[in-house]
Amino acid sequence: MADPRRVEKVNVLIREVVAGILAREAQFPEGTLVTVTRVSASHDLYYATVFVSILGGGAEAEALAFAELRKETGAVQHLLNRALRMRPVPKITFAIDVEEKRRERVEKLLGKQAREG
C-alpha cells in the first residue's frame, strides 16, 4: 500500500498528463468539450479511474464523445506509460464524473433562485 500523499501526487500527475494527451491527440464531435475533472488511483497504484466531464452538443454528442474516449483508452494508456517515470503505471479506465453533473445542476438552481428572489 502506497503512502496516501504519494497516491494524491500520482492522482494529480495522471490528471495533468491525461488532460494534455486528450487536448493534443483526441478527436471528439464538433462543439464537445471533454475535461478531466479528477483521478482516483487505487491504494496500491495499480489502477486509476479518470473522471471526465463532457459538455456541449447534447446527450447524443456526449455519448459519442465518451464512446470515442473509451475506444482510445489503449492509446492514452500507451502515451501515459511513456510520459510517467514510475513503474508500474496505473492501468486507467474512464468514467463520467456524476459529481460534476450534480454541481452544474445545483448551480443552475441557485442561479435561477437568485434571479427570481
Phi and psi restraints in degrees (range 20) as a CNS / XPLOR table:
assign (resid 1 and name C) (resid 2 and name N)
       (resid 2 and name CA) (resid 2 and name C) 1.0 -81.9 20.0 2
assign (resid 2 and name N) (resid 2 and name CA)
       (resid 2 and name C) (resid 3 and name N) 1.0 156.6 20.0 2
assign (resid 2 and name C) (resid 3 and name N)
       (resid 3 and name CA) (resid 3 and name C) 1.0 -60.4 20.0 2
assign (resid 3 and name N) (resid 3 and name CA)
       (resid 3 and name C) (resid 4 and name N) 1.0 134.6 20.0 2
assign (resid 3 and name C) (resid 4 and name N)
       (resid 4 and name CA) (resid 4 and name C) 1.0 -55.8 20.0 2
assign (resid 4 and name N) (resid 4 and name CA)
       (resid 4 and name C) (resid 5 and name N) 1.0 -32.7 20.0 2
assign (resid 4 and name C) (resid 5 and name N)
       (resid 5 and name CA) (resid 5 and name C) 1.0 -67.3 20.0 2
assign (resid 5 and name N) (resid 5 and name CA)
       (resid 5 and name C) (resid 6 and name N) 1.0 -36.6 20.0 2
assign (resid 5 and name C) (resid 6 and name N)
       (resid 6 and name CA) (resid 6 and name C) 1.0 -67.6 20.0 2
assign (resid 6 and name N) (resid 6 and name CA)
       (resid 6 and name C) (resid 7 and name N) 1.0 -41.3 20.0 2
assign (resid 6 and name C) (resid 7 and name N)
       (resid 7 and name CA) (resid 7 and name C) 1.0 -59.2 20.0 2
assign (resid 7 and name N) (resid 7 and name CA)
       (resid 7 and name C) (resid 8 and name N) 1.0 -44.0 20.0 2
assign (resid 7 and name C) (resid 8 and name N)
       (resid 8 and name CA) (resid 8 and name C) 1.0 -64.2 20.0 2
assign (resid 8 and name N) (resid 8 and name CA)
       (resid 8 and name C) (resid 9 and name N) 1.0 -41.0 20.0 2
assign (resid 8 and name C) (resid 9 and name N)
       (resid 9 and name CA) (resid 9 and name C) 1.0 -63.1 20.0 2
assign (resid 9 and name N) (resid 9 and name CA)
       (resid 9 and name C) (resid 10 and name N) 1.0 -40.9 20.0 2
assign (resid 9 and name C) (resid 10 and name N)
       (resid 10 and name CA) (resid 10 and name C) 1.0 -65.1 20.0 2
assign (resid 10 and name N) (resid 10 and name CA)
       (resid 10 and name C) (resid 11 and name N) 1.0 -40.2 20.0 2
assign (resid 10 and name C) (resid 11 and name N)
       (resid 11 and name CA) (resid 11 and name C) 1.0 -57.2 20.0 2
assign (resid 11 and name N) (resid 11 and name CA)
       (resid 11 and name C) (resid 12 and name N) 1.0 -47.8 20.0 2
assign (resid 11 and name C) (resid 12 and name N)
       (resid 12 and name CA) (resid 12 and name C) 1.0 -64.5 20.0 2
assign (resid 12 and name N) (resid 12 and name CA)
       (resid 12 and name C) (resid 13 and name N) 1.0 -43.8 20.0 2
assign (resid 12 and name C) (resid 13 and name N)
       (resid 13 and name CA) (resid 13 and name C) 1.0 -62.4 20.0 2
assign (resid 13 and name N) (resid 13 and name CA)
       (resid 13 and name C) (resid 14 and name N) 1.0 -46.7 20.0 2
assign (resid 13 and name C) (resid 14 and name N)
       (resid 14 and name CA) (resid 14 and name C) 1.0 -62.9 20.0 2
assign (resid 14 and name N) (resid 14 and name CA)
       (resid 14 and name C) (resid 15 and name N) 1.0 -41.4 20.0 2
assign (resid 14 and name C) (resid 15 and name N)
       (resid 15 and name CA) (resid 15 and name C) 1.0 -58.9 20.0 2
assign (resid 15 and name N) (resid 15 and name CA)
       (resid 15 and name C) (resid 16 and name N) 1.0 -46.3 20.0 2
assign (resid 15 and name C) (resid 16 and name N)
       (resid 16 and name CA) (resid 16 and name C) 1.0 -65.6 20.0 2
assign (resid 16 and name N) (resid 16 and name CA)
       (resid 16 and name C) (resid 17 and name N) 1.0 -44.4 20.0 2
assign (resid 16 and name C) (resid 17 and name N)
       (resid 17 and name CA) (resid 17 and name C) 1.0 -68.4 20.0 2
assign (resid 17 and name N) (resid 17 and name CA)
       (resid 17 and name C) (resid 18 and name N) 1.0 -45.7 20.0 2
assign (resid 17 and name C) (resid 18 and name N)
       (resid 18 and name CA) (resid 18 and name C) 1.0 -65.2 20.0 2
assign (resid 18 and name N) (resid 18 and name CA)
       (resid 18 and name C) (resid 19 and name N) 1.0 -39.8 20.0 2
assign (resid 18 and name C) (resid 19 and name N)
       (resid 19 and name CA) (resid 19 and name C) 1.0 -59.9 20.0 2
assign (resid 19 and name N) (resid 19 and name CA)
       (resid 19 and name C) (resid 20 and name N) 1.0 -41.8 20.0 2
assign (resid 19 and name C) (resid 20 and name N)
       (resid 20 and name CA) (resid 20 and name C) 1.0 -64.9 20.0 2
assign (resid 20 and name N) (resid 20 and name CA)
       (resid 20 and name C) (resid 21 and name N) 1.0 -41.6 20.0 2
assign (resid 20 and name C) (resid 21 and name N)
       (resid 21 and name CA) (resid 21 and name C) 1.0 -61.9 20.0 2
assign (resid 21 and name N) (resid 21 and name CA)
       (resid 21 and name C) (resid 22 and name N) 1.0 -46.1 20.0 2
assign (resid 21 and name C) (resid 22 and name N)
       (resid 22 and name CA) (resid 22 and name C) 1.0 -64.7 20.0 2
assign (resid 22 and name N) (resid 22 and name CA)
       (resid 22 and name C) (resid 23 and name N) 1.0 -37.8 20.0 2
assign (resid 22 and name C) (resid 23 and name N)
       (resid 23 and name CA) (resid 23 and name C) 1.0 -64.7 20.0 2
assign (resid 23 and name N) (resid 23 and name CA)
       (resid 23 and name C) (resid 24 and name N) 1.0 -37.2 20.0 2
assign (resid 23 and name C) (resid 24 and name N)
       (resid 24 and name CA) (resid 24 and name C) 1.0 -86.0 20.0 2
assign (resid 24 and name N) (resid 24 and name CA)
       (resid 24 and name C) (resid 25 and name N) 1.0 -39.7 20.0 2
assign (resid 24 and name C) (resid 25 and name N)
       (resid 25 and name CA) (resid 25 and name C) 1.0 -105.8 20.0 2
assign (resid 25 and name N) (resid 25 and name CA)
       (resid 25 and name C) (resid 26 and name N) 1.0 -30.8 20.0 2
assign (resid 25 and name C) (resid 26 and name N)
       (resid 26 and name CA) (resid 26 and name C) 1.0 -80.7 20.0 2
assign (resid 26 and name N) (resid 26 and name CA)
       (resid 26 and name C) (resid 27 and name N) 1.0 146.5 20.0 2
assign (resid 26 and name C) (resid 27 and name N)
       (resid 27 and name CA) (resid 27 and name C) 1.0 -117.5 20.0 2
assign (resid 27 and name N) (resid 27 and name CA)
       (resid 27 and name C) (resid 28 and name N) 1.0 107.7 20.0 2
assign (resid 27 and name C) (resid 28 and name N)
       (resid 28 and name CA) (resid 28 and name C) 1.0 -109.2 20.0 2
assign (resid 28 and name N) (resid 28 and name CA)
       (resid 28 and name C) (resid 29 and name N) 1.0 162.7 20.0 2
assign (resid 28 and name C) (resid 29 and name N)
       (resid 29 and name CA) (resid 29 and name C) 1.0 -55.6 20.0 2
assign (resid 29 and name N) (resid 29 and name CA)
       (resid 29 and name C) (resid 30 and name N) 1.0 149.4 20.0 2
assign (resid 29 and name C) (resid 30 and name N)
       (resid 30 and name CA) (resid 30 and name C) 1.0 -54.8 20.0 2
assign (resid 30 and name N) (resid 30 and name CA)
       (resid 30 and name C) (resid 31 and name N) 1.0 133.8 20.0 2
assign (resid 30 and name C) (resid 31 and name N)
       (resid 31 and name CA) (resid 31 and name C) 1.0 80.5 20.0 2
assign (resid 31 and name N) (resid 31 and name CA)
       (resid 31 and name C) (resid 32 and name N) 1.0 8.5 20.0 2
assign (resid 31 and name C) (resid 32 and name N)
       (resid 32 and name CA) (resid 32 and name C) 1.0 -106.3 20.0 2
assign (resid 32 and name N) (resid 32 and name CA)
       (resid 32 and name C) (resid 33 and name N) 1.0 132.6 20.0 2
assign (resid 32 and name C) (resid 33 and name N)
       (resid 33 and name CA) (resid 33 and name C) 1.0 -115.0 20.0 2
assign (resid 33 and name N) (resid 33 and name CA)
       (resid 33 and name C) (resid 34 and name N) 1.0 122.1 20.0 2
assign (resid 33 and name C) (resid 34 and name N)
       (resid 34 and name CA) (resid 34 and name C) 1.0 -109.6 20.0 2
assign (resid 34 and name N) (resid 34 and name CA)
       (resid 34 and name C) (resid 35 and name N) 1.0 123.4 20.0 2
assign (resid 34 and name C) (resid 35 and name N)
       (resid 35 and name CA) (resid 35 and name C) 1.0 -123.3 20.0 2
assign (resid 35 and name N) (resid 35 and name CA)
       (resid 35 and name C) (resid 36 and name N) 1.0 133.2 20.0 2
assign (resid 35 and name C) (resid 36 and name N)
       (resid 36 and name CA) (resid 36 and name C) 1.0 -80.9 20.0 2
assign (resid 36 and name N) (resid 36 and name CA)
       (resid 36 and name C) (resid 37 and name N) 1.0 115.7 20.0 2
assign (resid 36 and name C) (resid 37 and name N)
       (resid 37 and name CA) (resid 37 and name C) 1.0 -91.5 20.0 2
assign (resid 37 and name N) (resid 37 and name CA)
       (resid 37 and name C) (resid 38 and name N) 1.0 -38.5 20.0 2
assign (resid 37 and name C) (resid 38 and name N)
       (resid 38 and name CA) (resid 38 and name C) 1.0 -165.2 20.0 2
assign (resid 38 and name N) (resid 38 and name CA)
       (resid 38 and name C) (resid 39 and name N) 1.0 166.5 20.0 2
assign (resid 38 and name C) (resid 39 and name N)
       (resid 39 and name CA) (resid 39 and name C) 1.0 -132.4 20.0 2
assign (resid 39 and name N) (resid 39 and name CA)
       (resid 39 and name C) (resid 40 and name N) 1.0 140.5 20.0 2
assign (resid 39 and name C) (resid 40 and name N)
       (resid 40 and name CA) (resid 40 and name C) 1.0 -126.9 20.0 2
assign (resid 40 and name N) (resid 40 and name CA)
       (resid 40 and name C) (resid 41 and name N) 1.0 103.9 20.0 2
assign (resid 40 and name C) (resid 41 and name N)
       (resid 41 and name CA) (resid 41 and name C) 1.0 -89.5 20.0 2
assign (resid 41 and name N) (resid 41 and name CA)
       (resid 41 and name C) (resid 42 and name N) 1.0 149.2 20.0 2
assign (resid 41 and name C) (resid 42 and name N)
       (resid 42 and name CA) (resid 42 and name C) 1.0 -69.2 20.0 2
assign (resid 42 and name N) (resid 42 and name CA)
       (resid 42 and name C) (resid 43 and name N) 1.0 161.1 20.0 2
assign (resid 42 and name C) (resid 43 and name N)
       (resid 43 and name CA) (resid 43 and name C) 1.0 -64.6 20.0 2
assign (resid 43 and name N) (resid 43 and name CA)
       (resid 43 and name C) (resid 44 and name N) 1.0 -25.6 20.0 2
assign (resid 43 and name C) (resid 44 and name N)
       (resid 44 and name CA) (resid 44 and name C) 1.0 -90.9 20.0 2
assign (resid 44 and name N) (resid 44 and name CA)
       (resid 44 and name C) (resid 45 and name N) 1.0 -0.1 20.0 2
assign (resid 44 and name C) (resid 45 and name N)
       (resid 45 and name CA) (resid 45 and name C) 1.0 62.7 20.0 2
assign (resid 45 and name N) (resid 45 and name CA)
       (resid 45 and name C) (resid 46 and name N) 1.0 25.4 20.0 2
assign (resid 45 and name C) (resid 46 and name N)
       (resid 46 and name CA) (resid 46 and name C) 1.0 -90.8 20.0 2
assign (resid 46 and name N) (resid 46 and name CA)
       (resid 46 and name C) (resid 47 and name N) 1.0 -23.9 20.0 2
assign (resid 46 and name C) (resid 47 and name N)
       (resid 47 and name CA) (resid 47 and name C) 1.0 -134.7 20.0 2
assign (resid 47 and name N) (resid 47 and name CA)
       (resid 47 and name C) (resid 48 and name N) 1.0 149.9 20.0 2
assign (resid 47 and name C) (resid 48 and name N)
       (resid 48 and name CA) (resid 48 and name C) 1.0 -146.3 20.0 2
assign (resid 48 and name N) (resid 48 and name CA)
       (resid 48 and name C) (resid 49 and name N) 1.0 135.0 20.0 2
assign (resid 48 and name C) (resid 49 and name N)
       (resid 49 and name CA) (resid 49 and name C) 1.0 -100.9 20.0 2
assign (resid 49 and name N) (resid 49 and name CA)
       (resid 49 and name C) (resid 50 and name N) 1.0 125.2 20.0 2
assign (resid 49 and name C) (resid 50 and name N)
       (resid 50 and name CA) (resid 50 and name C) 1.0 -100.5 20.0 2
assign (resid 50 and name N) (resid 50 and name CA)
       (resid 50 and name C) (resid 51 and name N) 1.0 114.7 20.0 2
assign (resid 50 and name C) (resid 51 and name N)
       (resid 51 and name CA) (resid 51 and name C) 1.0 -91.5 20.0 2
assign (resid 51 and name N) (resid 51 and name CA)
       (resid 51 and name C) (resid 52 and name N) 1.0 132.8 20.0 2
assign (resid 51 and name C) (resid 52 and name N)
       (resid 52 and name CA) (resid 52 and name C) 1.0 -125.2 20.0 2
assign (resid 52 and name N) (resid 52 and name CA)
       (resid 52 and name C) (resid 53 and name N) 1.0 153.2 20.0 2
assign (resid 52 and name C) (resid 53 and name N)
       (resid 53 and name CA) (resid 53 and name C) 1.0 -114.8 20.0 2
assign (resid 53 and name N) (resid 53 and name CA)
       (resid 53 and name C) (resid 54 and name N) 1.0 131.7 20.0 2
assign (resid 53 and name C) (resid 54 and name N)
       (resid 54 and name CA) (resid 54 and name C) 1.0 -118.1 20.0 2
assign (resid 54 and name N) (resid 54 and name CA)
       (resid 54 and name C) (resid 55 and name N) 1.0 119.9 20.0 2
assign (resid 54 and name C) (resid 55 and name N)
       (resid 55 and name CA) (resid 55 and name C) 1.0 -120.1 20.0 2
assign (resid 55 and name N) (resid 55 and name CA)
       (resid 55 and name C) (resid 56 and name N) 1.0 148.5 20.0 2
assign (resid 55 and name C) (resid 56 and name N)
       (resid 56 and name CA) (resid 56 and name C) 1.0 88.0 20.0 2
assign (resid 56 and name N) (resid 56 and name CA)
       (resid 56 and name C) (resid 57 and name N) 1.0 152.6 20.0 2
assign (resid 56 and name C) (resid 57 and name N)
       (resid 57 and name CA) (resid 57 and name C) 1.0 82.8 20.0 2
assign (resid 57 and name N) (resid 57 and name CA)
       (resid 57 and name C) (resid 58 and name N) 1.0 -3.3 20.0 2
assign (resid 57 and name C) (resid 58 and name N)
       (resid 58 and name CA) (resid 58 and name C) 1.0 84.0 20.0 2
assign (resid 58 and name N) (resid 58 and name CA)
       (resid 58 and name C) (resid 59 and name N) 1.0 178.7 20.0 2
assign (resid 58 and name C) (resid 59 and name N)
       (resid 59 and name CA) (resid 59 and name C) 1.0 -64.1 20.0 2
assign (resid 59 and name N) (resid 59 and name CA)
       (resid 59 and name C) (resid 60 and name N) 1.0 -38.6 20.0 2
assign (resid 59 and name C) (resid 60 and name N)
       (resid 60 and name CA) (resid 60 and name C) 1.0 -66.0 20.0 2
assign (resid 60 and name N) (resid 60 and name CA)
       (resid 60 and name C) (resid 61 and name N) 1.0 -43.8 20.0 2
assign (resid 60 and name C) (resid 61 and name N)
       (resid 61 and name CA) (resid 61 and name C) 1.0 -65.5 20.0 2
assign (resid 61 and name N) (resid 61 and name CA)
       (resid 61 and name C) (resid 62 and name N) 1.0 -36.9 20.0 2
assign (resid 61 and name C) (resid 62 and name N)
       (resid 62 and name CA) (resid 62 and name C) 1.0 -63.9 20.0 2
assign (resid 62 and name N) (resid 62 and name CA)
       (resid 62 and name C) (resid 63 and name N) 1.0 -42.0 20.0 2
assign (resid 62 and name C) (resid 63 and name N)
       (resid 63 and name CA) (resid 63 and name C) 1.0 -64.5 20.0 2
assign (resid 63 and name N) (resid 63 and name CA)
       (resid 63 and name C) (resid 64 and name N) 1.0 -41.1 20.0 2
assign (resid 63 and name C) (resid 64 and name N)
       (resid 64 and name CA) (resid 64 and name C) 1.0 -64.5 20.0 2
assign (resid 64 and name N) (resid 64 and name CA)
       (resid 64 and name C) (resid 65 and name N) 1.0 -40.6 20.0 2
assign (resid 64 and name C) (resid 65 and name N)
       (resid 65 and name CA) (resid 65 and name C) 1.0 -64.7 20.0 2
assign (resid 65 and name N) (resid 65 and name CA)
       (resid 65 and name C) (resid 66 and name N) 1.0 -41.5 20.0 2
assign (resid 65 and name C) (resid 66 and name N)
       (resid 66 and name CA) (resid 66 and name C) 1.0 -68.9 20.0 2
assign (resid 66 and name N) (resid 66 and name CA)
       (resid 66 and name C) (resid 67 and name N) 1.0 -37.5 20.0 2
assign (resid 66 and name C) (resid 67 and name N)
       (resid 67 and name CA) (resid 67 and name C) 1.0 -62.9 20.0 2
assign (resid 67 and name N) (resid 67 and name CA)
       (resid 67 and name C) (resid 68 and name N) 1.0 -41.5 20.0 2
assign (resid 67 and name C) (resid 68 and name N)
       (resid 68 and name CA) (resid 68 and name C) 1.0 -63.5 20.0 2
assign (resid 68 and name N) (resid 68 and name CA)
       (resid 68 and name C) (resid 69 and name N) 1.0 -41.2 20.0 2
assign (resid 68 and name C) (resid 69 and name N)
       (resid 69 and name CA) (resid 69 and name C) 1.0 -62.2 20.0 2
assign (resid 69 and name N) (resid 69 and name CA)
       (resid 69 and name C) (resid 70 and name N) 1.0 -45.2 20.0 2
assign (resid 69 and name C) (resid 70 and name N)
       (resid 70 and name CA) (resid 70 and name C) 1.0 -66.3 20.0 2
assign (resid 70 and name N) (resid 70 and name CA)
       (resid 70 and name C) (resid 71 and name N) 1.0 -35.7 20.0 2
assign (resid 70 and name C) (resid 71 and name N)
       (resid 71 and name CA) (resid 71 and name C) 1.0 -65.3 20.0 2
assign (resid 71 and name N) (resid 71 and name CA)
       (resid 71 and name C) (resid 72 and name N) 1.0 -33.4 20.0 2
assign (resid 71 and name C) (resid 72 and name N)
       (resid 72 and name CA) (resid 72 and name C) 1.0 -92.5 20.0 2
assign (resid 72 and name N) (resid 72 and name CA)
       (resid 72 and name C) (resid 73 and name N) 1.0 8.9 20.0 2
assign (resid 72 and name C) (resid 73 and name N)
       (resid 73 and name CA) (resid 73 and name C) 1.0 -56.1 20.0 2
assign (resid 73 and name N) (resid 73 and name CA)
       (resid 73 and name C) (resid 74 and name N) 1.0 -43.1 20.0 2
assign (resid 73 and name C) (resid 74 and name N)
       (resid 74 and name CA) (resid 74 and name C) 1.0 -61.7 20.0 2
assign (resid 74 and name N) (resid 74 and name CA)
       (resid 74 and name C) (resid 75 and name N) 1.0 -42.6 20.0 2
assign (resid 74 and name C) (resid 75 and name N)
       (resid 75 and name CA) (resid 75 and name C) 1.0 -67.2 20.0 2
assign (resid 75 and name N) (resid 75 and name CA)
       (resid 75 and name C) (resid 76 and name N) 1.0 -40.6 20.0 2
assign (resid 75 and name C) (resid 76 and name N)
       (resid 76 and name CA) (resid 76 and name C) 1.0 -64.5 20.0 2
assign (resid 76 and name N) (resid 76 and name CA)
       (resid 76 and name C) (resid 77 and name N) 1.0 -41.6 20.0 2
assign (resid 76 and name C) (resid 77 and name N)
       (resid 77 and name CA) (resid 77 and name C) 1.0 -60.6 20.0 2
assign (resid 77 and name N) (resid 77 and name CA)
       (resid 77 and name C) (resid 78 and name N) 1.0 -43.0 20.0 2
assign (resid 77 and name C) (resid 78 and name N)
       (resid 78 and name CA) (resid 78 and name C) 1.0 -60.2 20.0 2
assign (resid 78 and name N) (resid 78 and name CA)
       (resid 78 and name C) (resid 79 and name N) 1.0 -46.9 20.0 2
assign (resid 78 and name C) (resid 79 and name N)
       (resid 79 and name CA) (resid 79 and name C) 1.0 -66.7 20.0 2
assign (resid 79 and name N) (resid 79 and name CA)
       (resid 79 and name C) (resid 80 and name N) 1.0 -35.2 20.0 2
assign (resid 79 and name C) (resid 80 and name N)
       (resid 80 and name CA) (resid 80 and name C) 1.0 -65.3 20.0 2
assign (resid 80 and name N) (resid 80 and name CA)
       (resid 80 and name C) (resid 81 and name N) 1.0 -42.8 20.0 2
assign (resid 80 and name C) (resid 81 and name N)
       (resid 81 and name CA) (resid 81 and name C) 1.0 -58.4 20.0 2
assign (resid 81 and name N) (resid 81 and name CA)
       (resid 81 and name C) (resid 82 and name N) 1.0 -39.7 20.0 2
assign (resid 81 and name C) (resid 82 and name N)
       (resid 82 and name CA) (resid 82 and name C) 1.0 -73.0 20.0 2
assign (resid 82 and name N) (resid 82 and name CA)
       (resid 82 and name C) (resid 83 and name N) 1.0 -29.7 20.0 2
assign (resid 82 and name C) (resid 83 and name N)
       (resid 83 and name CA) (resid 83 and name C) 1.0 -83.1 20.0 2
assign (resid 83 and name N) (resid 83 and name CA)
       (resid 83 and name C) (resid 84 and name N) 1.0 -31.5 20.0 2
assign (resid 83 and name C) (resid 84 and name N)
       (resid 84 and name CA) (resid 84 and name C) 1.0 -91.9 20.0 2
assign (resid 84 and name N) (resid 84 and name CA)
       (resid 84 and name C) (resid 85 and name N) 1.0 141.7 20.0 2
assign (resid 84 and name C) (resid 85 and name N)
       (resid 85 and name CA) (resid 85 and name C) 1.0 -104.2 20.0 2
assign (resid 85 and name N) (resid 85 and name CA)
       (resid 85 and name C) (resid 86 and name N) 1.0 58.6 20.0 2
assign (resid 85 and name C) (resid 86 and name N)
       (resid 86 and name CA) (resid 86 and name C) 1.0 -144.4 20.0 2
assign (resid 86 and name N) (resid 86 and name CA)
       (resid 86 and name C) (resid 87 and name N) 1.0 152.1 20.0 2
assign (resid 86 and name C) (resid 87 and name N)
       (resid 87 and name CA) (resid 87 and name C) 1.0 -136.4 20.0 2
assign (resid 87 and name N) (resid 87 and name CA)
       (resid 87 and name C) (resid 88 and name N) 1.0 134.7 20.0 2
assign (resid 87 and name C) (resid 88 and name N)
       (resid 88 and name CA) (resid 88 and name C) 1.0 -77.3 20.0 2
assign (resid 88 and name N) (resid 88 and name CA)
       (resid 88 and name C) (resid 89 and name N) 1.0 154.2 20.0 2
assign (resid 88 and name C) (resid 89 and name N)
       (resid 89 and name CA) (resid 89 and name C) 1.0 -80.8 20.0 2
assign (resid 89 and name N) (resid 89 and name CA)
       (resid 89 and name C) (resid 90 and name N) 1.0 132.0 20.0 2
assign (resid 89 and name C) (resid 90 and name N)
       (resid 90 and name CA) (resid 90 and name C) 1.0 -56.6 20.0 2
assign (resid 90 and name N) (resid 90 and name CA)
       (resid 90 and name C) (resid 91 and name N) 1.0 141.0 20.0 2
assign (resid 90 and name C) (resid 91 and name N)
       (resid 91 and name CA) (resid 91 and name C) 1.0 -77.8 20.0 2
assign (resid 91 and name N) (resid 91 and name CA)
       (resid 91 and name C) (resid 92 and name N) 1.0 123.6 20.0 2
assign (resid 91 and name C) (resid 92 and name N)
       (resid 92 and name CA) (resid 92 and name C) 1.0 -95.4 20.0 2
assign (resid 92 and name N) (resid 92 and name CA)
       (resid 92 and name C) (resid 93 and name N) 1.0 149.7 20.0 2
assign (resid 92 and name C) (resid 93 and name N)
       (resid 93 and name CA) (resid 93 and name C) 1.0 -134.0 20.0 2
assign (resid 93 and name N) (resid 93 and name CA)
       (resid 93 and name C) (resid 94 and name N) 1.0 152.0 20.0 2
assign (resid 93 and name C) (resid 94 and name N)
       (resid 94 and name CA) (resid 94 and name C) 1.0 -104.3 20.0 2
assign (resid 94 and name N) (resid 94 and name CA)
       (resid 94 and name C) (resid 95 and name N) 1.0 146.6 20.0 2
assign (resid 94 and name C) (resid 95 and name N)
       (resid 95 and name CA) (resid 95 and name C) 1.0 -146.0 20.0 2
assign (resid 95 and name N) (resid 95 and name CA)
       (resid 95 and name C) (resid 96 and name N) 1.0 149.4 20.0 2
assign (resid 95 and name C) (resid 96 and name N)
       (resid 96 and name CA) (resid 96 and name C) 1.0 -74.2 20.0 2
assign (resid 96 and name N) (resid 96 and name CA)
       (resid 96 and name C) (resid 97 and name N) 1.0 133.3 20.0 2
assign (resid 96 and name C) (resid 97 and name N)
       (resid 97 and name CA) (resid 97 and name C) 1.0 -82.7 20.0 2
assign (resid 97 and name N) (resid 97 and name CA)
       (resid 97 and name C) (resid 98 and name N) 1.0 98.0 20.0 2
assign (resid 97 and name C) (resid 98 and name N)
       (resid 98 and name CA) (resid 98 and name C) 1.0 -71.0 20.0 2
assign (resid 98 and name N) (resid 98 and name CA)
       (resid 98 and name C) (resid 99 and name N) 1.0 -25.7 20.0 2
assign (resid 98 and name C) (resid 99 and name N)
       (resid 99 and name CA) (resid 99 and name C) 1.0 -62.7 20.0 2
assign (resid 99 and name N) (resid 99 and name CA)
       (resid 99 and name C) (resid 100 and name N) 1.0 -37.9 20.0 2
assign (resid 99 and name C) (resid 100 and name N)
       (resid 100 and name CA) (resid 100 and name C) 1.0 -65.0 20.0 2
assign (resid 100 and name N) (resid 100 and name CA)
       (resid 100 and name C) (resid 101 and name N) 1.0 -40.7 20.0 2
assign (resid 100 and name C) (resid 101 and name N)
       (resid 101 and name CA) (resid 101 and name C) 1.0 -62.7 20.0 2
assign (resid 101 and name N) (resid 101 and name CA)
       (resid 101 and name C) (resid 102 and name N) 1.0 -42.2 20.0 2
assign (resid 101 and name C) (resid 102 and name N)
       (resid 102 and name CA) (resid 102 and name C) 1.0 -62.7 20.0 2
assign (resid 102 and name N) (resid 102 and name CA)
       (resid 102 and name C) (resid 103 and name N) 1.0 -42.9 20.0 2
assign (resid 102 and name C) (resid 103 and name N)
       (resid 103 and name CA) (resid 103 and name C) 1.0 -60.4 20.0 2
assign (resid 103 and name N) (resid 103 and name CA)
       (resid 103 and name C) (resid 104 and name N) 1.0 -43.6 20.0 2
assign (resid 103 and name C) (resid 104 and name N)
       (resid 104 and name CA) (resid 104 and name C) 1.0 -61.0 20.0 2
assign (resid 104 and name N) (resid 104 and name CA)
       (resid 104 and name C) (resid 105 and name N) 1.0 -43.7 20.0 2
assign (resid 104 and name C) (resid 105 and name N)
       (resid 105 and name CA) (resid 105 and name C) 1.0 -63.6 20.0 2
assign (resid 105 and name N) (resid 105 and name CA)
       (resid 105 and name C) (resid 106 and name N) 1.0 -43.1 20.0 2
assign (resid 105 and name C) (resid 106 and name N)
       (resid 106 and name CA) (resid 106 and name C) 1.0 -64.2 20.0 2
assign (resid 106 and name N) (resid 106 and name CA)
       (resid 106 and name C) (resid 107 and name N) 1.0 -42.3 20.0 2
assign (resid 106 and name C) (resid 107 and name N)
       (resid 107 and name CA) (resid 107 and name C) 1.0 -62.4 20.0 2
assign (resid 107 and name N) (resid 107 and name CA)
       (resid 107 and name C) (resid 108 and name N) 1.0 -39.8 20.0 2
assign (resid 107 and name C) (resid 108 and name N)
       (resid 108 and name CA) (resid 108 and name C) 1.0 -61.6 20.0 2
assign (resid 108 and name N) (resid 108 and name CA)
       (resid 108 and name C) (resid 109 and name N) 1.0 -46.3 20.0 2
assign (resid 108 and name C) (resid 109 and name N)
       (resid 109 and name CA) (resid 109 and name C) 1.0 -63.5 20.0 2
assign (resid 109 and name N) (resid 109 and name CA)
       (resid 109 and name C) (resid 110 and name N) 1.0 -41.6 20.0 2
assign (resid 109 and name C) (resid 110 and name N)
       (resid 110 and name CA) (resid 110 and name C) 1.0 -66.1 20.0 2
assign (resid 110 and name N) (resid 110 and name CA)
       (resid 110 and name C) (resid 111 and name N) 1.0 -39.8 20.0 2
assign (resid 110 and name C) (resid 111 and name N)
       (resid 111 and name CA) (resid 111 and name C) 1.0 -64.0 20.0 2
assign (resid 111 and name N) (resid 111 and name CA)
       (resid 111 and name C) (resid 112 and name N) 1.0 -40.9 20.0 2
assign (resid 111 and name C) (resid 112 and name N)
       (resid 112 and name CA) (resid 112 and name C) 1.0 -64.7 20.0 2
assign (resid 112 and name N) (resid 112 and name CA)
       (resid 112 and name C) (resid 113 and name N) 1.0 -43.1 20.0 2
assign (resid 112 and name C) (resid 113 and name N)
       (resid 113 and name CA) (resid 113 and name C) 1.0 -65.3 20.0 2
assign (resid 113 and name N) (resid 113 and name CA)
       (resid 113 and name C) (resid 114 and name N) 1.0 -38.9 20.0 2
assign (resid 113 and name C) (resid 114 and name N)
       (resid 114 and name CA) (resid 114 and name C) 1.0 -65.7 20.0 2
assign (resid 114 and name N) (resid 114 and name CA)
       (resid 114 and name C) (resid 115 and name N) 1.0 -37.8 20.0 2
assign (resid 114 and name C) (resid 115 and name N)
       (resid 115 and name CA) (resid 115 and name C) 1.0 -68.8 20.0 2
assign (resid 115 and name N) (resid 115 and name CA)
       (resid 115 and name C) (resid 116 and name N) 1.0 -36.8 20.0 2
assign (resid 115 and name C) (resid 116 and name N)
       (resid 116 and name CA) (resid 116 and name C) 1.0 -77.5 20.0 2
assign (resid 116 and name N) (resid 116 and name CA)
       (resid 116 and name C) (resid 117 and name N) 1.0 -34.5 20.0 2
